[in-house]
Amino acid sequence: MDTPDVGIPEQLARRMSMAEQHEYLRARLTRRRALVTAGAFAGGGLLAGCTPDGGTRPRTAGTSSRPATGRVPGSAVTPFGRHLAFGADPKTQMRISWQVPFAVRKPYVRVGLTPWSLSRRIEAEVRDLHTPGVAGQRLALDQYYLHAALDRLRPGTTYYYGVGHEGFDPAGTEHHGTVGRFRTAPAHPEKFVFTAFGDQGVTPDALANDKVLLGRGPAFHLHAGDICYADGTGHGEESDIYDPAAWDLFLKQTETVARSVPWMVTTGNHDMEAWYSPNGYGGQSARWSLPGNGFDAERAPGVYSFVYGNVGVVALDANDVSYEIPANLGYSDGRQTTWLDRRLGELRGQVDFIVVFFHHCAYSTSTHASDGGVRDAWVPLFARHQVDLVINGHNHVYERTDAVKNGAVGRRVPVGATTDPTRDGIVYVTAGGAGKSLYRFPAGVKDSYEGRVRDRESVETFHWTEAKRRKPDSVEWSRVRYTGYSFLSVEAETGPAPRLTVSALAQNGERIDHFEVRRGA
């Protein structure tokens, strides 16, 4: 049986929001049920199938929309793709997520204080996704994601865990190699490191970055959108080519880090997947368990905040305000921005430093340049609440600004310098060199980084306007530029003179940039 072509014509998709694309696609598939009912993806090893409605449906512990097949006993199904995330309180809450290649019965997590004594057992929730086939692009695919919420943990404690299901017990001697571990946030602030990047995908360079990143011993990792590139086009249109099996490969790739380091994601333009929900985030909700304390956990899973030690972290969904790629522009009706204003005000009185991360760039000169929607909606709030560091992706390079104040250079921040957000303005970092193919800077603009500084007075670039047009800019705030794979490593120190030491590391581990943030310095 042939798979129907379920795409939206390109000329129509360009005029449709994500919600309109979702409605169109669901209505068309309802009329045309001729979907492929079985197939296989070798890359993920998953059995594909179809259901009447498709999509994602959270399930209670031990259940699934498709029963476990009698042909694949639980003992033959090996979990993979383990990834951790904090709950709203990193001192006492951890979320453990993983994937199985076939439906299983009674999934659970075992937890203990030693790897040989996993005495506590927590049932897991199944969230399954069905993705229909598209002629000439992909077969239909079923995917099974499992999630367990661990609460009432002890602060500053190392825990060991194993994931399992009926027929596969991680406490069994034959499965001891599958046991992972994590550490909760300390009860009181102490020195720690976190890492960050955006735009990773599944590549050899992504693997190399992960290896160096893990060596930093981060307490957590921030992924600023464009996670795996299952949607390889990223225009927010149903004509985008989409391969859900890319998620299987991505979760296998990142497991070496994410099984022990909470991998905190937010949403990029390549993460809008129209089939699953009106705003395209149903897939993200199925695959990740995040703090859920933003303005709307169901509609915007990538919007949340948490406090670790003396740092408050805020994750935002810039698709909501992007002028460049407006498929989800305004979907929150301003609720995200209202929540952001309130949350920044709350954090300012609780922590030494506030770090905000999201996908589209507020200040960058590379391929996508700067998004005027981000500047209009959020930059004034960052200034009002004196945010200490902003981390973006989207442009596949490393670029770091001087301290920006009122849209211009508030203070130059060369490599190795110290800046004070209460006086100078805010440093914006584009850390999009995580693994996908690299971008370039404007013609004639050379890299300038530690050990190879090439200062220049200005860079000719642009920013996106509300009319989705490029408005030329001549800017002086582009201080550090590096065309290569890299990531951000931030060390937070507490005490009488707290500081953030921000470093950028290349794929080979060499430092390409560093500076300090000190308030009232």
C-alpha positions, -999 to 999 in steps of 0.1 A, spaced: 0 0 0 14 34 -9 19 61 16 0 92 9 16 125 4 5 144 35 25 176 31 10 211 27 18 228 -6 48 251 -1 30 282 -12 3 276 13 25 266 42 44 299 40 12 318 49 1 294 77 9 295 114 19 263 132 -17 259 145 -31 262 110 -6 237 97 -15 212 125 -53 216 117 -47 212 80 -25 181 84 -48 163 108 -79 170 87 -62 157 56 -50 125 73 -84 119 88 -98 119 53 -70 97 40 -64 67 62 -42 48 38 -10 49 59 17 24 60 10 0 89 44 -14 94 80 -8 86 114 -5 102 140 21 108 174 5 110 190 35 126 166 34 156 157 -3 155 120 6 160 89 -12 147 67 13 128 29 12 128 -1 34 129 -31 42 151 -64 60 142 -54 93 157 -16 94 159 1 121 179 13 119 215 -8 107 245 6 107 280 -1 74 297 -4 63 333 24 41 347 26 7 331 3 14 302 7 22 265 -17 28 236 -2 -3 219 3 -34 239 36 -52 242 41 -75 213 43 -112 221 70 -116 196 94 -94 216 96 -104 253 106 -78 278 139 -95 284 149 -88 248 141 -51 249 170 -29 261 164 7 272 185 35 256 187 72 254 187 80 291 185 117 298 181 136 330 165 169 338 158 188 370 124 193 384 114 228 397 138 223 427 172 208 417 180 201 453 152 176 457 138 167 423 152 148 393 134 136 362 147 105 345 137 98 309 146 71 284 134 52 253 126 16 244 124 3 208 92 -16 214 62 -13 238 69 -27 272 49 -35 303 53 -20 338 83 4 332 100 17 363 132 32 378 152 17 406 171 43 428 196 39 456 226 54 474 249 27 460 249 9 426 244 -25 443 214 -14 464 187 1 442 160 -3 468 136 24 459 113 17 429 93 44 411 68 36 384 73 53 350 49 70 327 47 60 290 44 87 264 42 73 229 44 91 196 30 79 163 44 97 132 26 88 99 45 80 67 50 105 39 55 92 3 91 95 -8 103 108 26 97 83 55 79 53 67 54 55 96 71 52 130 60 45 166 83 57 194 80 50 231 94 74 257 93 67 294 96 92 323 99 89 361 96 117 386 119 115 416 109 138 444 119 142 481 156 136 473 184 147 496 203 179 486 239 175 476 236 137 474 248 112 447 222 87 437 224 56 415 196 45 392 186 19 367 157 19 343 137 -12 336 104 -29 328 88 -63 331 114 -88 320 143 -63 323 155 -56 359 184 -32 362 192 -46 396 200 -80 381 237 -88 378 235 -91 340 223 -55 337 246 -37 362 264 -21 334 232 -1 327 232 17 361 237 54 360 241 81 386 234 118 393 239 144 420 213 167 434 220 204 439 237 214 472 216 227 501 237 258 502 255 276 473 290 264 465 313 266 435 301 247 404 304 246 366 277 244 340 280 241 302 259 254 273 255 254 236 229 253 208 224 236 175 239 202 180 222 175 158 238 141 152 274 144 138 309 133 146 316 169 157 287 167 181 302 136 197 336 153 200 321 183 217 302 161 242 334 143 251 352 176 260 321 189 277 318 159 300 354 164 311 344 198 326 323 180 352 292 202 347 264 203 373 240 207 344 240 215 307 219 241 288 209 233 252 196 265 236 174 250 210 177 231 176 182 199 194 184 170 170 173 184 136 146 158 129 131 187 111 160 194 88 145 225 72 134 246 102 111 270 85 81 262 107 63 249 76 46 216 69 67 214 37 97 209 60 112 175 57 109 156 89 125 123 101 115 113 136 141 85 137 167 113 141 156 115 177 166 79 183 201 86 171 204 119 190 193 103 223 218 75 218 246 100 210 240 123 240 234 95 265 271 95 275 266 129 290 228 132 297 226 99 317 246 117 345 243 154 337 208 171 336 204 181 300 181 212 301 167 220 267 146 249 252 130 252 218 145 263 185 130 267 151 140 232 141 121 219 171 86 229 159 70 197 146 36 205 133 20 170 133 20 165 170 2 196 183 -11 230 172 21 248 182 44 219 172 56 211 207 38 178 213 70 159 203 91 178 228 65 171 255 67 134 248 105 132 248 114 155 277 104 160 313 113 196 322 105 217 353 71 227 341 70 259 361 68 284 332 37 302 321 21 271 306 38 237 310 16 219 285 17 245 256 53 256 262 75 228 278 107 247 269 98 277 291 108 273 328 133 283 354 153 268 382 178 279 409 211 260 413 234 274 440 237 312 436 225 312 399 190 315 386 185 300 351 156 310 329 147 291 297 126 309 270 109 299 237 120 326 212 97 312 185 70 331 203 86 365 195 107 358 164 103 381 134 126 360 112 106 327 115 71 337 125 53 303 124 47 306 162 49 344 165 26 355 193 12 321 202 14 328 239 -6 361 236 21 379 256 19 355 285 55 343 282 68 379 284 46 387 313 58 356 331 94 365 323 91 400 338 77 386 370 102 357 372 132 379 367 120 402 395 116 372 418 150 358 410 168 392 414 162 391 451 171 354 455 204 348 437 237 364 429 234 359 391 207 354 365 214 335 333 188 335 305 190 311 275 169 307 244 175 301 207 172 331 184 199 357 188 194 391 203 228 402 191 248 384 164 264 392 131 265 357 115 241 341 90 207 346 108 221 378 124 199 394 151 161 390 157 143 423 162 114 404 178 137 393 207 150 428 210 116 444 211 100 419 236 128 409 260 159 430 258 142 458 278 133 433 305 168 420 306 181 455 311 155 464 337 163 433 359 201 435 351 204 400 338 240 389 341 244 366 310 223 358 279 231 326 259 217 320 224 222 295 195 207 297 160 240 309 144 264 280 141 294 299 153 308 313 186 303 351 189 304 372 220 294 408 225 308 436 246 285 447 274 255 460 255 235 489 270 207 507 252 215 488 220 251 500 219 285 492 236 281 501 273 317 490 280 343 471 259 349 436 272 380 422 255 392 386 261 401 382 298 382 414 310 357 418 339 323 434 334 296 446 358 260 443 346 248 469 371 270 495 354 281 483 319 252 464 304 248 427 294 271 404 275 253 382 249 269 350 238 260 330 207 272 294 213 258 277 182 288 256 173 277 224 190 278 200 160 259 211 129 275 225 98 292 258 106 282 293 94 304 323 85 306 359 95 299 387 70 323 391 40 356 404 51 350 399 88 377 377 103 377 355 134 390 372 165 395 350 196 420 343 224 455 341 210 444 355 177 427 388 184 418 409 154 398 438 167 378 459 143 358 491 148 325 479 133 308 450 114 282 455 87 252 432 95 214 434 99 185 426 121 151 411 113 121 435 114 84 428 121 78 429 84 102 399 81 128 421 63 165 426 69 174 461 82 211 469 77 231 476 109 266 488 114 276 475 149 305 479 172 296 453 199 309 421 181 340 415 203 349 378 199 343 356 168 352 320 162 342 299 132 345 264 147 329 238 169 328 249 205 307 252 237 304 275 267 317 265 302 307 288 331 321 286 366 300 301 394 316 311 427 299 323 458 312 341 489 319 378 497 328 385 460 307 361 438 316 359 402 309 340 370 339 330 350 327 325 314 349 305 291 345 292 255 362 260 246 369 247 211 363 211 201 399 202 209 396 216 244 415 248 238 401 280 253 391 306 227 375 332 250 371 340 287 357 369 308 343 375 342 310 388 354 310 406 388 282 427 402 293 459 419 329 453 409 
